[in-house]
Amino acid sequence: MFSSRRMQREAETIEAMIRIYCREQHHGGESLCAECSELLDYARLRLQKCPFQAGKTTCGKCPIHCYRPEQREQIRKVMRFVGPRMLLHHPLLGIMHMVDGLRKKPKKPRAG
């Protein structure tokens, strides 16, 4: 589904974050609510279309902001809430996400 193991891990990380957020903020169940399910689908689509792929940093540090404003605000809420909890729920994904955040910002791809 994704072009590299790095992108697959990024997809797993965002899914884990959205699941934690939904469970603790919306309804407490294992399945996602409609709003969170839609956000997860959108995030996966954006990852699949990312021009940087395996060379990308975390989305928050990316020079291209490809999320629409509404979804960008939703994902910020998720990240703010889940960020401090990530190491408790998914330690390896949390650590790898922090390491990915240390990557240099990729240069914007040239149009053309």
Beta strands, then each sheet from edge to edge (+ up, - down):
end
